């Protein structure tokens, strides 16, 4: 199943952006395209490779479009 990232991102609230990644908060309970449950944040990796430093334990789902990783986080 393909992810319609343009439509998905228009529903999310932008949070952070730097040269390696861009993050969005899901403030309207959009369903995760991988598992169908609402996700908390979307992290779009802009560089390959990219390192993520997580400050809390999360479950996550991952999708790839045009060589970019899309990480959907779910707080435990």
NORJO-V294732 format. One record per helix or strand. SS is the DSSP state (A for helix, B for strand). FROM is the first residue (numbers start at 1). TO is the last residue. If there is no record, write none. Layout:
# NORJO-V294732
{{SS & FROM & TO} {SS & FROM & TO}}
This chain:
# NORJO-V294732
{{A & 5 & 10} {B & 13 & 17} {B & 21 & 25} {B & 31 & 31} {B & 38 & 38} {B & 41 & 45} {B & 58 & 65} {B & 68 & 75}}
